[in-house]
Amino acid sequence: MKHKNNMKPDKFLEAAIEEARKGYAEGGIPIGSVIMHNNKIIGRGHNRRVQNGSAILHGEMDALENAGRQPASVYQECVLYTTLSPCSMCSGTILLYGIPKVIIAENKTFMGEEELLTSRGVDVTVLENQECIDLMNQFIAEKPELWNEDIGE
Amino acid sequence: MKHKNNMKPDKFLEAAIEEARKGYAEGGIPIGSVIMHNNKIIGRGHNRRVQNGSAILHGEMDALENAGRQPASVYQECVLYTTLSPCSMCSGTILLYGIPKVIIAENKTFMGEEELLTSRGVDVTVLENQECIDLMNQFIAEKPELWNEDIGE
């Protein structure tokens, strides 16, 4: 996988970060995601464990759900942006739908299944965006039990 | 992984099969799932792609969502029953939450990520239940495009 440290976020990653901030403002887990197809956002969302009492709506899952039912041909041309390294659930979903490219804001506060994704041919880029690292560190310090619940620990 | 062909389904697999039948009766994809903890069903559900316009509510995901937010300590004592071999999304979710045991009614009509689950220490049993094989074959013959959409093909 590629590392591009301190790269300025593009408008899609900016939108994912906005979603993360929105989640934090709602008292939730500050992880956001955006699905881009043909240079347009077709779905965006953020973690809704607290807001919806959900065990499955991680940021990436919420974005995919909000994109609605799509044919394989669309997913296969999408880029998924996420503010945090995708866990095994979200990575498995990326593999199910054959999403070829994933841009990850950071993997310092949580390391997901990047190796699995890469081993299956997904193009993974990690940016180590400092704003996202700081937001997650702040959240984890404030609500460690909630964070552990979200990652099954 | 273990194969126990033609084993009579226990009451938990029966409940998952009931869910699959319910999904079929609703015009949906006939896959059902149940989460068992301490010999009780704590969540059950079926694929809701058609019913909810959902891209993420496979049977296993619906059952997990219906089980609500649970601590890791509960998931780690659960058995997940599913009428069909779990795809990479559902398998990734099993891994996220550390569910140690998965009972699969059949993998003849679709082979999911059983090898990944086994390689990560999950106890996987496949029963090759004929009723589930017949129901899926009937559904795939009737609605092949819907089925392909569900598995990202």
HADDOCK unambig.tbl for C-alpha pairs under 7 A between the chains (distance, minus, plus):
assign (segid A and resid 53 and name CA) (segid B and resid 68 and name CA) 6.60 0.50 0.50
assign (segid A and resid 53 and name CA) (segid B and resid 69 and name CA) 6.28 0.50 0.50
assign (segid A and resid 54 and name CA) (segid B and resid 65 and name CA) 6.18 0.50 0.50
assign (segid A and resid 54 and name CA) (segid B and resid 68 and name CA) 6.35 0.50 0.50
assign (segid A and resid 54 and name CA) (segid B and resid 69 and name CA) 6.28 0.50 0.50
assign (segid A and resid 55 and name CA) (segid B and resid 64 and name CA) 6.83 0.50 0.50
assign (segid A and resid 55 and name CA) (segid B and resid 65 and name CA) 5.50 0.50 0.50
assign (segid A and resid 55 and name CA) (segid B and resid 68 and name CA) 6.08 0.50 0.50
assign (segid A and resid 55 and name CA) (segid B and resid 69 and name CA) 5.26 0.50 0.50
assign (segid A and resid 56 and name CA) (segid B and resid 65 and name CA) 6.22 0.50 0.50
assign (segid A and resid 64 and name CA) (segid B and resid 55 and name CA) 6.85 0.50 0.50
assign (segid A and resid 65 and name CA) (segid B and resid 54 and name CA) 6.16 0.50 0.50
assign (segid A and resid 65 and name CA) (segid B and resid 55 and name CA) 5.51 0.50 0.50
assign (segid A and resid 65 and name CA) (segid B and resid 56 and name CA) 6.23 0.50 0.50
assign (segid A and resid 68 and name CA) (segid B and resid 53 and name CA) 6.61 0.50 0.50
assign (segid A and resid 68 and name CA) (segid B and resid 54 and name CA) 6.33 0.50 0.50
assign (segid A and resid 68 and name CA) (segid B and resid 55 and name CA) 6.09 0.50 0.50
assign (segid A and resid 69 and name CA) (segid B and resid 53 and name CA) 6.26 0.50 0.50
assign (segid A and resid 69 and name CA) (segid B and resid 54 and name CA) 6.25 0.50 0.50
assign (segid A and resid 69 and name CA) (segid B and resid 55 and name CA) 5.25 0.50 0.50
assign (segid A and resid 71 and name CA) (segid B and resid 149 and name CA) 5.71 0.50 0.50
assign (segid A and resid 72 and name CA) (segid B and resid 149 and name CA) 6.37 0.50 0.50
assign (segid A and resid 72 and name CA) (segid B and resid 152 and name CA) 4.87 0.50 0.50
assign (segid A and resid 72 and name CA) (segid B and resid 153 and name CA) 5.44 0.50 0.50
assign (segid A and resid 87 and name CA) (segid B and resid 96 and name CA) 6.85 0.50 0.50
assign (segid A and resid 88 and name CA) (segid B and resid 92 and name CA) 4.48 0.50 0.50
assign (segid A and resid 88 and name CA) (segid B and resid 93 and name CA) 6.34 0.50 0.50
assign (segid A and resid 88 and name CA) (segid B and resid 95 and name CA) 6.46 0.50 0.50
assign (segid A and resid 88 and name CA) (segid B and resid 96 and name CA) 5.55 0.50 0.50
assign (segid A and resid 89 and name CA) (segid B and resid 89 and name CA) 5.61 0.50 0.50
assign (segid A and resid 89 and name CA) (segid B and resid 90 and name CA) 6.94 0.50 0.50
assign (segid A and resid 89 and name CA) (segid B and resid 92 and name CA) 4.06 0.50 0.50
assign (segid A and resid 89 and name CA) (segid B and resid 93 and name CA) 4.19 0.50 0.50
assign (segid A and resid 89 and name CA) (segid B and resid 96 and name CA) 6.06 0.50 0.50
assign (segid A and resid 90 and name CA) (segid B and resid 89 and name CA) 6.94 0.50 0.50
assign (segid A and resid 92 and name CA) (segid B and resid 88 and name CA) 4.49 0.50 0.50
assign (segid A and resid 92 and name CA) (segid B and resid 89 and name CA) 4.08 0.50 0.50
assign (segid A and resid 92 and name CA) (segid B and resid 92 and name CA) 4.94 0.50 0.50
assign (segid A and resid 93 and name CA) (segid B and resid 88 and name CA) 6.34 0.50 0.50
assign (segid A and resid 93 and name CA) (segid B and resid 89 and name CA) 4.20 0.50 0.50
assign (segid A and resid 95 and name CA) (segid B and resid 88 and name CA) 6.45 0.50 0.50
assign (segid A and resid 96 and name CA) (segid B and resid 87 and name CA) 6.84 0.50 0.50
assign (segid A and resid 96 and name CA) (segid B and resid 88 and name CA) 5.54 0.50 0.50
assign (segid A and resid 96 and name CA) (segid B and resid 89 and name CA) 6.07 0.50 0.50
assign (segid A and resid 96 and name CA) (segid B and resid 151 and name CA) 6.44 0.50 0.50
assign (segid A and resid 96 and name CA) (segid B and resid 152 and name CA) 5.92 0.50 0.50
assign (segid A and resid 97 and name CA) (segid B and resid 152 and name CA) 4.60 0.50 0.50
assign (segid A and resid 98 and name CA) (segid B and resid 152 and name CA) 6.89 0.50 0.50
assign (segid A and resid 149 and name CA) (segid B and resid 71 and name CA) 5.72 0.50 0.50
assign (segid A and resid 149 and name CA) (segid B and resid 72 and name CA) 6.38 0.50 0.50
assign (segid A and resid 151 and name CA) (segid B and resid 96 and name CA) 6.44 0.50 0.50
assign (segid A and resid 152 and name CA) (segid B and resid 72 and name CA) 4.89 0.50 0.50
assign (segid A and resid 152 and name CA) (segid B and resid 96 and name CA) 5.92 0.50 0.50
assign (segid A and resid 152 and name CA) (segid B and resid 97 and name CA) 4.61 0.50 0.50
assign (segid A and resid 152 and name CA) (segid B and resid 98 and name CA) 6.89 0.50 0.50
assign (segid A and resid 153 and name CA) (segid B and resid 72 and name CA) 5.45 0.50 0.50
